Amino acid sequence: MELNFTGTDICAINGTRSPAEAFYDVVVVGAGPSGIAAALEAKQAGASVLLVDENPVSGALMGNDVPLYFGGRMTAATQNSERMLEAVFMSMPALELAMEAGVELLLGVTAWGVYRNGPGVQSLPEQVVGLADAKRSWLVGFGRIILATGARDLALSFPGWNQPGVMGAAALQMLLIRYSAFAGHRVLILGSHDLALETALLAIEHGVEVAGLVEVRPTPQGSGELVSKLAAAGIFVRCGTAIALAQAGINGIEAATLTSGEIIACDTICTAVGLIPSIELVDAMHGPLELDGQRGGYVPRGEANVSAVGLCAGLAGSGFDHVQYRMDWVRTLAEVCSPETIICQCEEVTRADLLGVQPPNYLARPPAMCARSLGTLLHDGPANQDQIKRLTRAGMGVCQGRRCRDQVAMLLALEAGQPFGTIPLASHRAPVRPLPMKILADWNEPAEMEAAWDVWFGIPTQWVPVEDVGTPYEDAHRAMLYTGMYE
Amino acid sequence: MSGSEVVIVGGGVTGLSAGWWLARSGVKVTVLDKFIVGWEASGRNGGGASHYSSPLFDEEQRLWPQMDDLLGYPTEHQKERILIAMTERQWEQYRFVAQRHQRLAHPVEVLDVKQVQEAVPLAGDNCFGGVHYKFGGHANPQRSVQAYAWALQDLGGTILQHSPVTGFDTAGGRVTAVKTAETTYGCDAVVVAAGPQIPQLMAQLGIDVPLAAARAEMIITEPAPMMPLGGVDGHKLYGRQTMRGNLAYGGGPHEWVDMDEGGPAARPSTPLARNLARRLAELLPKAAHLNVIRSWAGLIENSPDGRPIIDRLTSPDNVVVASMSSVGFGLSPASGHAIRDLVIDGKCSFADIDILKLSRFAGLGSDWRERRGWMPIA
């Protein structure tokens, strides 16, 4: 059978891609204080600048704890996108300054992927960032990209943590400050480092009652000044105890039971044990990362055209080892909570099944399967969280691992008896925000894309049935199916 | 061969299946993998198991329904497939394939739009019709690869991960050992099933194996309601609904790449995810509102004619080379059996696989990639 030696592969990607819709010298992702400052600085230096921020995010995404751990404690106002757009814009007076300076501002626009040529890909006409709003997605070319994506919450699992009303500190702050849309009234705060103390003070400032703070370590961990401020308001840190159970009714959380036996009435439990730099875009583009416990975990190392500012670049170092602190929390909760506690909410994976590397419940577990565990997997060599994710499904759900990735990594490290970071963190993949298929879709692709599109490689001989080779059917098959045919 | 030692280079699905088959025959098997089993194309593919163009087809069909029991671990194998035509041209092509199956007495049924929607409720009125294959199916690649690995271990085989092979020892026209940086593994026979790295490895034995690597991409959605039939292809897409409900789909243009010495270091996905999302939204319009939650890419190798290379060499005469030429996952139960037969008996017991011999590329010339147009973008 002759092969096609024309020197051209009509099904290769070459020259088929959609062009970017616009180009900016600098694109800044995230319009918090550091993002605005970076955008202004670039603009003042003469660059064309696009500043995008995903807030206000849609109510549907918030319901899935994307991008922050909202825990279902948003008011119905978050369903009104125009009202939220106004609230977000008004909450940041500096946005107006940036616009006046000539920065192009897009609110409610998410950056879901950054793409560039490098090892394994040379087919992109230029480096681009993928953007999307509530209607469509598009690509924007850039000279330099500045990530000011902030930090997200470390979620912690305990019985009842999947009930409405268990949320994170970053989400609570976002709802209080930028959305004015927090639905809770009385909040119990987990943690006592500065994040927890500041969140408690902010809540009070916004008229939210604070039931107290809970700390697994024997003493409050944050600034003495903040602890005194709270004490003056009659709010205390319960030390040397952890949450054992969150009780919920029809409207979500109603009370928390501590390991000390104390029961505290509250409608919100705010996990304020740690912030994690939002490195999704950097990781998804295979940018270099490093683990720094004092800066909150994995942080971007930075590159010439890709930089990070604000919390995305790492928490301010203060000599406090955040990773060790979180490990203390996770260890304590693992000790006091049942192995049947759900770790991955999306996929309903329990801690027992995670550490047993067991498949989801819809699959059979024959004896050989039951005999497997993280221990047997470690016997084969260093473990990898992505491998365990694929087997257990922990981290494979619609929240894209936001709620469980980090605590899964810590649980695996504890079970393996290895320091955090020895087992690589599960990878982030584009789109780094869940995006409806019809919005992600490229409805304006060039004709070249369709012309090159084949179900597989477009090699006609690959799919001629072996019985037909050398018969008249072979030519008929090739004529009918070349190109663009499955199997 | 019972009691002898076989070293398998490459812990992908083909190497692991071969190792499992050999272990079932009492052979002492060691699988060496540069990283983690199934980490490359074997663990990131469409999971299809319906390869009627292959000489291994009958064996593939015979084995898949038994694999969970044979391996002792779940593979998520599900039976049957449907091809949905979204254009007049596709409708013509798919019915051509249906006729071909009827000629060979493979059970197929041509479906009208209503019948398509009964089997595939996420399909819309925008299709022309479909072809229901009452054979074939799909499985979970990641779970299946691990199942082979564990089953192989349960039979006494050894899997050594993070152990890239650096070379071979030869004596008297045979490979006597396989080497990694730290260790030399003596052997009676070798299977080289290292995917896109086969050419580099075989070059050390003075054997040219014409294979070129390319990147392909897939997207995956959040779970959709379970459909009666999850193996849904068409509109020049391949994929499946997983048993969890997610839609995992691929297709479209590929990019030829050069291999790094240590194998595929980077597997970046690209905005091709948008073109995939568009076609999937057209194929399954009632799922168009579902979130895409991941995309990924993998590197796969192809031979010049796109057919596998499964061959036992004449010199050295104890080496079997096996590349499935980008279509390895579904055929793995059968390819492993064929490799086992070549290692132990020198001949495949259940099919004529002469068409897969390496010798068909003799005299091809070292510039075949250029002539084929399979070069990386400069």
Interface residues (C-beta under 8 A of the other chain):
Chain A: M1 L3 N4 F5 T6 G7 T8 D9 C11 A12 I13 N14 T16 R17 S18 G113 Y115 G118 P119 G120 V121 Q122 S123 L124 V128 G130 S137 L139 M285 H286 E347 P359 P360 Y362 L363 A364 R365 P366 P367 A368 M369 R372 D380 G381 P382 N384 Q387 R390 L391 R393 G397 V398 Q400 R429 A430 P431 P434 L435 P436 M437 K438 L440 A441 D442 W443 E445 M449 A452 W453 D454 V455 W456 F457 I459 T461 Q462 W463 V464 P465 V466 E467 D468 V469 Y473 A476 H477 M480 L481 G484 M485 Y486 E487
Chain B: I36 V37 W39 G43 G48 S50 H51 Y52 S53 S54 P55 F57 D68 G72 Y73 P74 E76 L83 R89 Q90 E92 Q93 F96 V97 R100 L104 Q142 R143 Q146 A149 W150 A151 D154 I159 L160 Q161 H162 A214 R215 A216 I219 T221 E222 P223 D233 G234 K236 L237 Y238 M243 R244 G251 G252 P253 H254 E255 W256 V257 D260 P264 A265 A266 R267 P268 S269 T270 P271 L272 A273 R274 N275 A277 R278 R279 L280 A281 A287 A288 H289 L290 N291 V292 I293 R294 S295 W296 A297 L299 N302 P304 D305 G306 R307 S325 S326 V327 I355 W368 E370 R371 R372 G373 W374 P376 I377 A378
